[in-house]
Amino acid sequence: MSDDFPRFSHLVILPRLRIQNANAISSPLTHGFPSMTAFLGLLWALERKARQAGLALEFNAIGVASHDWQEQVSASGFVKSFRLTRNPVSKDGSTAAIVEEGRIHLELSLVIAVHAEGWEQQRQAADLAAVADLVAGMRVAGGTVLPAARPDSRRHRPWVADFTGDSADQRKAFREVCVRLLPASVLVARDDVIDQRLAQIQAEHPQLTRLDAWLSLSRINWRYQPGEKEGKGEWVHDRGGQGWIVPIPVGYGALGALHPAGSIANARDATTPFRFVESLYSVGEWISPHRLRSPQQLLWYPESRPDEGMYRCRNDYAPAAEAPGQTQNFD
């Protein structure tokens, strides 16, 4: 676990949220699921609203479990395109330009790492209800939160996992979290896979870079493998045994110096220093929650290094040293 991992005493689980028309374009180069930066933005906005409501809670990290998704695309053979809305005409009556917007419907569970001192049962129940009400009125990755079909059912009811006990109690609490998230897939960081792919491709082509490794992992690479006899070869790809690896944005890198607040025209916030940035990319993996061994492997948290121009999301997942197909033992 990273030394920078934020403290937390409880996990707040908001299960089976239905999100309509979330942003499917996660960066200039990727699409298919909202960026983790969107969920960290939700976390910070939720903490501000909670403090305004009088809740003495710290929201320090967030995990996302995806149960279902439906990207709004139209398919024609091998080509897919987003279903776009028709914009109103401009002031002079001419056709306005269409700004491409990707949308996706989601069913997901949010796991929020919360730190609270003396969070007794009665206060905990009231705070949990208040947090759930706040999220119900917020945008999640640009999407609208729909009411639960059965809000009183155990499956849709928010709940809290306590991590203030000893290590055995914490393992038991996390085991319950993982089981109650099933069936689902959770996104974890796999920066190590880029290092592995870079070593593979540089063995044949030393001039290749980490960008080439990332692009290689962003697609399925097929190649013809000759057989022992002529005409007996086969086509093979490089995804065997790798898992569900996907390219993801993980934050932003500075393009220049920090500008004083209010010095940049048309900035959205005139009270905060401004900086031009570009997206940072890595790869992630979708895995089943039962393969996780600790909350730190599930949760994402911010890491800001302004002096280095680095603003990114971190996740402390590390693949277990176990045989392929072996899973966590919950006994």
Residue pairs with C-beta under 8 A, 6 or more apart in sequence:
1 294
1 296
1 316
2 296
2 314
2 316
4 301
4 303
4 314
5 61
5 296
5 301
5 316
6 60
6 61
6 113
6 115
6 301
7 58
7 60
7 115
8 58
8 60
8 61
8 113
8 114
8 115
8 163
8 295
9 114
9 115
9 116
9 117
9 119
9 162
9 163
9 164
10 113
10 114
10 115
10 116
10 119
10 124
10 160
10 161
10 162
10 163
10 164
11 111
11 112
11 113
11 114
11 160
11 161
11 163
11 173
11 177
11 295
12 111
12 112
12 114
12 128
12 131
12 158
12 159
12 160
13 109
13 110
13 111
13 112
13 158
13 159
13 160
13 161
13 177
13 180
13 181
14 109
14 110
14 112
14 131
14 132
14 135
14 158
15 109
15 155
15 156
15 157
15 158
15 159
15 180
15 181
16 67
16 107
16 108
16 109
16 148
16 155
16 156
17 106
17 107
17 108
17 109
17 110
17 135
17 140
17 145
17 148
18 105
18 106
18 107
18 145
18 146
18 147
18 148
18 149
19 105
19 106
19 107
19 108
19 140
19 141
19 143
19 144
19 145
19 146
20 105
20 143
20 144
20 146
21 72
21 103
21 104
21 105
21 142
21 143
21 144
22 34
22 103
22 104
22 105
22 106
22 140
22 141
22 142
22 143
23 34
23 38
23 101
23 102
23 103
23 104
23 141
23 142
23 143
24 31
24 32
24 33
24 34
24 71
24 72
24 82
24 102
24 103
24 104
25 31
25 100
25 101
25 102
26 32
26 33
26 34
26 35
26 38
26 248
26 249
27 35
27 249
27 279
27 281
28 279
29 247
29 249
29 279
29 281
30 247
30 248
30 249
30 281
31 71
31 102
32 71
32 104
32 246
33 66
33 69
33 104
33 187
33 246
34 104
34 106
34 141
34 142
34 143
35 141
35 248
35 249
36 64
36 187
36 248
36 249
36 250
36 300
36 313
36 315
37 249
37 250
37 251
37 252
37 313
38 140
38 141
38 142
39 62
39 64
39 110
39 140
39 141
39 300
40 62
40 300
40 301
40 302
40 313
42 62
42 110
42 135
42 138
42 139
42 140
42 141
43 59
43 61
43 62
43 112
44 59
45 138
46 59
46 112
46 131
46 134
46 135
46 138
47 57
47 58
47 59
49 134
49 138
50 57
50 59
50 130
50 131
50 134
53 130
53 134
55 127
55 130
55 131
56 116
56 117
57 114
57 115
57 116
57 127
57 131
58 114
58 115
58 116
59 112
59 113
59 114
60 113
60 114
60 115
60 301
61 112
61 113
61 299
61 300
61 301
62 110
62 111
62 112
62 113
62 299
62 300
62 301
63 110
63 111
63 112
63 113
63 186
63 295
63 298
63 299
63 300
64 108
64 109
64 110
64 111
64 186
64 187
64 300
65 108
65 109
65 111
65 181
65 184
65 185
65 186
65 289
66 106
66 107
66 108
66 184
66 185
66 186
66 187
66 286
67 107
67 108
67 109
67 183
67 184
68 106
68 107
69 104
69 105
69 106
69 107
70 104
70 105
71 102
71 103
71 104
72 82
72 83
72 102
72 103
72 104
72 105
73 80
73 81
73 82
73 83
73 102
74 80
74 81
74 82
74 83
82 100
82 101
82 102
82 103
83 103
84 98
84 100
84 101
85 101
86 98
87 96
87 97
87 98
87 99
88 96
89 95
89 96
90 96
103 143
104 143
105 143
106 140
106 141
106 143
108 184
109 181
109 184
110 135
111 177
111 181
111 295
111 298
111 299
112 131
113 295
113 299
113 301
114 160
116 124
116 127
119 127
124 160
128 158
128 159
128 160
129 158
131 158
132 158
135 145
136 145
136 147
137 145
138 145
139 145
148 156
149 156
150 156
151 157
161 173
161 174
161 176
161 177
162 169
162 173
163 169
163 170
163 173
163 174
163 295
165 173
174 292
174 294
174 295
175 330
177 289
177 295
178 289
178 290
178 292
178 328
178 330
179 289
179 290
179 330
181 289
182 288
182 289
182 290
183 288
184 288
184 289
185 244
185 286
185 287
185 288
186 286
186 287
186 288
186 289
186 292
186 298
187 246
187 248
187 284
187 285
187 286
188 284
188 285
188 287
188 292
188 297
188 298
188 315
188 317
189 250
189 282
189 284
189 300
189 314
189 315
189 316
189 317
190 245
190 282
190 283
190 284
190 285
190 317
190 319
191 282
191 283
192 318
192 319
193 217
193 242
193 245
193 283
193 285
194 210
194 213
194 214
194 217
194 282
194 283
197 213
197 216
197 217
198 208
198 209
198 210
198 212
198 213
201 208
201 212
201 213
201 216
202 208
214 247
214 281
214 282
214 283
216 238
217 245
217 247
217 283
218 247
218 283
220 237
220 238
220 239
221 237
221 238
222 235
222 236
222 237
223 235
223 236
223 237
223 238
224 233
224 234
224 235
225 233
225 234
225 235
225 236
226 233
227 233
227 234
239 245
241 324
243 285
243 286
243 287
244 285
244 286
244 287
245 283
245 284
245 285
246 283
246 284
246 285
246 286
247 281
247 282
247 283
248 281
248 282
248 283
248 284
249 279
249 280
249 281
250 280
250 281
250 282
250 312
250 313
251 279
251 280
251 303
251 310
251 311
251 312
251 313
252 277
252 278
252 279
252 280
252 311
252 312
253 277
253 278
253 279
253 280
253 309
253 310
253 311
253 312
254 275
254 276
254 277
254 309
254 310
254 311
255 275
255 276
255 277
255 278
255 309
256 275
256 276
257 275
258 273
258 274
258 275
258 306
259 273
259 274
259 275
260 273
260 274
261 269
261 270
261 271
261 272
261 273
261 274
262 270
262 271
263 274
264 274
267 274
275 309
277 309
277 311
280 310
280 312
284 315
285 317
289 298
290 327
290 328
290 330
291 320
291 327
291 328
292 298
292 317
292 328
293 320
293 328
296 316
297 315
297 316
297 317
297 318
298 317
299 315
299 316
300 313
300 314
300 315
301 313
301 314
301 315
302 311
302 312
302 313
302 314
303 310
303 311
303 312
303 313
303 314
304 310
304 311
305 311
320 326
320 328
